[in-house]
Amino acid sequence: MIRALIVLGLLVSPMAAAEPVRLFNGKDLTGWKLHGDATRNRWTVGQPSLAPTHSGKLVVQPVGSDGALVNSDNGGINIFTEAEFGDCRLEIEVMVPQGSNSGIYLMGEYEVQVLDSYGRRELKYGDMGGIYDHAPPRLNAAKKPGEWQKFVIEFRAPRFAKDGRRLQQARFVKVTLNGQLIHENVELRGPTTAGLTGREKPRGPLMLQGDHGPVAYRNIMLQPLDQ
């Protein structure tokens, strides 16, 4: 009986998740690809802060290590990881200047919006933490421009049959911003606007939007979750 219970326990217990992966090394763009014309690239590595004469811009100081991934100006391009993932738990910190706009794309296709929404009362899916095209955040957890803010995102990839038919929609299981719950169990009709390919598949990279405005990211940790 004891042995049977142990076996049953092994059958019903969830599989252990993989170890978290640090997607940005704090020094350079190793492990990342540019999406678009490389001559328009504005991504660099360093210590960002708001420009003293313009709160809508970032200045970047060079550092030898532990820097942030910074899109330093307008008119840039997006960047995405070489590695691809399905189900995952993502921790990422972001700094957004006043009035600026970016996005965190799970699998390159499903966007959690990054926007300066500090102090805004009426929230839409285009505000900070919104799931673009789908759902506004439950509450405004945004900090002031120039402050570091932290997302924790639990994501479930779409499921497909062998013939390619989608069986289950992608879903944001849980999203917190600065320790506050802003989404839970939001299913996605399909890719959000301006994704990497506009197509759904079982796995994809993490993409950060750099074609709108200046933004900085750091401490990017992704834990793959067994499917």
Secondary structure, DSSP 8 states (H G I E B T S, - for coil): -HHHHHHHHHHHS-------EE---SSS-TTEEEES-GGG--EEEEEEEEETTEEEEEEEE--SSS-EEEE-SSS--EEEESS-BSSEEEEEEEE--TT-EEEEEETTTEEEEEE--TT-SS--TTSTT-BTTTB--SS-----TTS-EEEEEEEE--EE-TTS-EEE--EEEEEEETTEEEEEEEE-SS--TT-SSS---S-B--EE--SSS-EEEEEEEEEE---
